[in-house]
Amino acid sequence: MKNIINTIVAPKNRVKVLISLLIPALMMLIRPINMTLGQSAVLGGLFLIIIWRGTGWVHKDAASTALLLIFLVFGNVPASQVFNFPLSENLIMIIAAYLLSAGIVNSGIAKKFSGFCIRRFCRRGRHLAVLSFILSALLIFIIPQPFPRVVLMAAIYMEFLENFQMTGNEKSVLLFSIFAATTVTSLLFLNGDVTANYAALGFAGVGLSYTEYIKYMLLPTVIASVLVLIIFCITFRKELGFSFVKAEGGADSDTSGVTDSSGKSSAPGLDKQGIKALVIMVVMIIMWLLEPVHHISAAKVAAAGVILMFLLKVAGFRDLKSINISLIWFLTAEFAVGRTLIGSGVAEKIKDAILPLLPAMESFWFLPVILLIIMLLHMIMGSLMTALSFGIPLVIVLTDGYWLSEFTALLVLAVTAFHYVMPFHHVTVMIGYGSGYYENRHTLKFGILLTPLVMLLVIFCYLPWWKLMGIAP
């Protein structure tokens, strides 16, 4: 029992945790903006869990459990709404994405393809940065989950860079380019980030087919990706200006695993397992694109793909360990946020307090102010998922039907998905930082320029396209 308690809350953090409990207690005592006792407990509890997650004072699984208990006791919403995530197809899609990614990694397709591209096309630092954006987009069709994509690409880059002379800062920037690229390119397709993209739609209570999502997001995200790449190369122009010079004793290993008679890299070859995995992914993508025709949901198609991988032994029961149970429990809590805020009336109270301070909905300034509020919430809350789960229901309530829910979901997703200043603002960026590939100063240097760029892209790129597509006001 003592070991369990120490796992949940380390001894050094217990006093801090006790002090943090004053937040919901004071909220329930003060009852701001005319909230009831239960509403105050829900909002205070949410703020408490955000602090626990941001500081790491309490184990993340325990924090998620605490949030769910607060919602069940004080939220005045049915348990089926609090636990709507495990009852939805989003759970199937995310589990399937983990297993599909494991099967693809087992087959070696992504490693061979990425290694071939690196050795064939990269001669200077900036070439590798450009390739980060290209690969992070192309690998979506092979690995429908950003976490394994960035981990695999980082491993390939590390293996490649070991053979060349460069400073530690130059290597850090090249590795950072992988994670910077993935945050924006993951918006290209619905399966680019099966966690955030599907969650955003779920928080808004809407469903878009694979082709509908492409219609709304592909073109503006291509433009956004190009501009983010340009700003990245400008920000780190000094670090990316070098040419690859073979280090003394550097290995002549072929990352792609395939060489021709002259020793030069040739097209990557695939074994039987690789061909099986590739065929399965191609069929799945075709099925996703044809969803409006056959009406089989993306989650069911992904589940069928997993079954095929198991039957053809591309994936096996050993790959079940790749499923991140902790993330699923976290998402269960996050999906409960929006429904509880709305069901308990907290969102309505916040609306009544904020709305008088906002410009009229018909005003040009209404949208920029909303974007600033969302970005500020994201910077305060830290987690992308928390910002989505709180921001989307809040904007839906603030606009009170004036905006389509599809537009709200995509708007909040676009303004938060590739906006970060520090690593903890985005879980994908946090993976690279936690692995020691780069430092806070790298994300801060880039994030300062990224912040206004995101705002401009949403207003002058995404919004006009959504207006043309008929979903923006």
MOQUI-V965416 format. One line per field, one symbol per residue. phi: phi as a letter, one per 20 degrees, with the letter a starting at -180 (. if undefined). psi: psi as a letter, one per 40 degrees, with the letter a starting at -180 (. if undefined). burial: 1 if it has 24 or more other ideal C-beta (glycine too) atoms within 12 Angstrom, else 0. A space follows every 10 residues. Layout:
phi->???
psi->???
burial->???
This chain:
phi->.fffffffcf gfdfffffff fffffffffe lflmffffff ffffffffff ffffemfdgf ffffffffff fffdflcfff ffdfffedfg ffffffffff fffffgfngf fffffffffe ddccgfffff fgffffeffg fdcebfffff ffffffffff ffeceaefff ffffffffff fffeffefcf efbfeffffg fffemccdfg fffggedfff ffffffffff fffffdfffd eedfdgffnf fefeffncce fenefdgfec effffgfffg fffffffffe gfeemeffff ffffffgfff femfcbffef fffeffffff fgffffffff fffenfffff gfeegfeeff feffeffgff ffffffgfff fnfgfffffe ffffffffel nfdfffffff ffffedfcdb ddgffbffff ffffemfbdg ffffffffef gfffgffffd cffgffffen def
psi->ddddddddhi deeddddddd eddddddddd giffiidddd dddddddddd dddddedihd dddddddddd dddeefiidd ddfddeeied dddddddddd dddddddedd dddddddddd ehdidddddd dddddddded edhfhddddd dddddddddd ddeihiiddd dddddddddd dddddeedid edgecddddd dddefihhid dddddddddd dddddddddd dddddfddde eiihhhiheh ifihdeehia deeihahhih addddddddd ddddddddde dedefhiddd dddddddddd defdiidded eehgdddddd dddddddddd dddeeddddd dddddeeiii deideddddd dddddddddd dchddddddd ddddddddef ediidddddd ddddeddfhi dideehdddd ddddeediid dddddddddd ddddddddde cdddddddee ei.
burial->0000000110 0000001001 1011001100 0000100111 1111111111 1111001111 1111111111 1101111000 1111100111 1111111111 1111111111 1111111111 0100111111 1111111111 1111111111 1111111111 1011010001 1111111111 1111111111 1111111111 1111111111 0111111101 1111111111 1110110011 0101000000 0001111100 0000100101 0011011111 1001101110 1000001110 1111110111 0001100010 0111001111 1111111111 1111111111 1000100100 0000011011 1111101110 1111111111 1111111110 0011111111 1111111111 1111111111 1110101110 0110111011 1011111110 1110110010 110
